[in-house]
Amino acid sequence: EIVLTQSPATLSLSPGERATLSCRASQSLNVYLAWYQQKPGQAPRLLMYDASNRATGIPARFSGSGSGTDFTLTISSLEPEDFGVYYCQQRKKWPLTFGGGTKVDSK
Amino acid sequence: EVQLLESGGGLVQPGGSLRLSCAASGFTFTSYAMTWVRQAPGKGLEWVSVISISGGNTYYADSVKGRFTVSRDNSKNTLFLQMNSLRAEDTAVYYCAKDLLEGGPYNYFDPWGQGTLVTVSS
């Protein structure tokens, strides 16, 4: 199975700062990677798909990049509502897999 | 507005069975593949199963293969997950989710339901 490794595990930042989250795959995904945001007590929400496409209603401060095995989610300027856990997910091969998550919390 | 409402979770003994349901509304259910994803308490996300539009194609994680069965009733806009031979490690919140695009499965999930908690314990 394809293993997704997210780093860092925790990112402590202040509102207004730039957040850079990484997801590395154990084999090439082409661009078949998504990012989700999960806030405490809530279901995950799709942010990005196919590495760089923003899902409906997602603000422009979120951007995704990468291909192959290395992917990045960038939040250009953190808003208070952006704190939570972020997961990457691949659809290149069965079984579908998620990364372990990066927690973005307030410094 | 798309809505997904899971039900059927609860406390069950090891070796027992449970059937989860996911009632869908606000979109053409018959045009989208559907998925189950679970999250153990305090842990990350784990994909469980996908079912195609017609129900003719199903896919499972190795951890549940042979024990769980996904199905759908397109006449009632409802997705199901039959869970048998339950183990303590199946304890999790179970989410249903709609595929991002029509046709497929495309295997990106948007949106998700609020989840239903399954606890396997004696």
Interface residues (C-beta under 8 A of the other chain):
Chain A: A34 Y36 Q38 Q42 A43 P44 R45 L46 Y49 D50 A55 T56 Y87 Q89 R91 W94 P95 L96 T97 F98 G99 G100 G101
Chain B: V37 G44 L45 E46 W47 V50 Y59 Y60 A61 D62 Y95 L100 Y106 N107 Y108 F109 D110 P111 W112 G113 Q114 G115
